[in-house]
């Protein structure tokens, strides 16, 4: 087999692998690149496959971002944590801003729901309990000012 045919086979295999990965769940472009490179595909082939999957509409950072934010929202995560997780997955700041910023009321409502699910209707009677709630909400990714407003309002 000549090298051209071998390259075509590798590209076909890599594309099929990418399609199988996308069948399980959405992936960002960066995640897909990492997974295909981890399977020892040539970097040039991987870039070609990524372009092909995007052209076919199978790989989309926009669609990934929307779906991932919905998953994180259901888990009770706030905007600070979402922003960090999206950056880790290669989503650019402009897209993150479109999906995360300017939704303060939505985040406040989600934070209250998350706190109530974990701690009930109590906002903590003493400093120790308020600190515990604050640490939990901070870990979940809610901004400090929002937590303070909730606990001391």
N, C-alpha and C positions, 0 to 999 in steps of 0.2 A: 504494500500500500504506500502510495507516495505521501509526502508531507502535507500537500494541499487537502487530500482526502482525510487524512488524520486530523487536520485542523477543523474541517467541516464536521467530522464526527464528534470532536470535543465540544464544538459550539452547540451542536444539536443536543448532546448529552447535558451540557450545562443549562441550556434553555429548558429542557424537560425537567431537570432538577429544580430550576427556579419556579416552574409552573406547579410542580408538586408542593413546594414550600408555600406558594401563594394559595393553594387549595386549602391548606390548613387555616391560615389567617393572613391578614394584610401584613406586609413588611414595608419598612422604609427602604429607600434606595441603599443607604449605608448598611442596614442590616442584611439586605440581600447580597451586597458586595462581600461583606464579611463571611457570610455563610458559604458562598460559592468559592471564595478564595481558600477557606478552611478545607474545602473538598479538593484542593490542589488543582483547580482549573487555572490556566494561564491568565494573568491579569488583563491582557489584551482581549482575550475571548470573553472574560467576565464583563468588561466594559461594553463590548458589542452585544452581549446578551441583555444587559441592563437597558441599553438603548432600544433593543428590539421589544423587550417586555413593556417598556414605556410607550413605544409607538403603537403597540397592540392594545394599549389601555389596561394592561394587566397589573402594572406596577405604577403606583401613584402615591407620592408623598402627601398630597392633599387628602386623599381618601384614607390613607393610613392615619394621618393626624386626627381627622374627624372620628374615626373608629376608636383610636387609642384614647382620646379624651373622653369619649363616652364610657369606655371601660373604667378608666380612672375615676370618673365622676361617680359611677355606681359603687366603687370601692370607698368613696368618701375622701378622695384626695383633693387637695386645694391647689391653687394656681402656682404657688412657689415650687411645690414638688413636681407638678405637671411640666412646668417649664424646664426643670432640670432633666426629667426623664425624656422629654422630647429632644432636648439638645444631645443627650447621650445617643439617641437614635438617628442623629444627623439631620434633624429638621431645622431649617434656618429661622433666624429670629423674626423675620417679617411674617412668616406663616404662623409661628408661635403667637406673635402679637395679635394676629387676626383672630385666633381661636381662644386666646386666654385673657387678653386685656379688655378693659371697658365692660366688664361683667361683674362688677363689685357686688351688686345686689344678689346676683345668682350665687356667687361664692359665699356670701354671708348666709344665705338660706341653706346652702349645702353644709356649711360648717355647723350651723345650729342642728341640723338633722343628724350629722355625724356625731356630734357631742351627745345628743339625746339618745342615740342608739347605744352608745357606750356607757353613759353615766346617768341616763334617765333625765327627768326634768330639773334636777338639782344642778345649780351652777357652783356648788361647793360652798359649804358654810364657813370653813376656816381657811387660812392661808395655805395650809398643806394640801387640802383638797383642790383649791383653785390652781395651785401649782401643778398638780397632777393632770388636771384637765388641760391647762395651758401647754404642758410638755407634749401631751398626746396630740393636740391640735397643731402644734408647731411641727411635730414629726410628720403629720399628715400633709403639711405644706400650706398652712394658712398664714397670712402675714400677721405680724405681731400686733399691729394697730387694731386689726379686726378681732383678734382674740381678746385683747384688752377691753375693747368696746363691749364684747359679749359678756365677759366675766364681771365687769365692774359697772355695768349699765343699770 
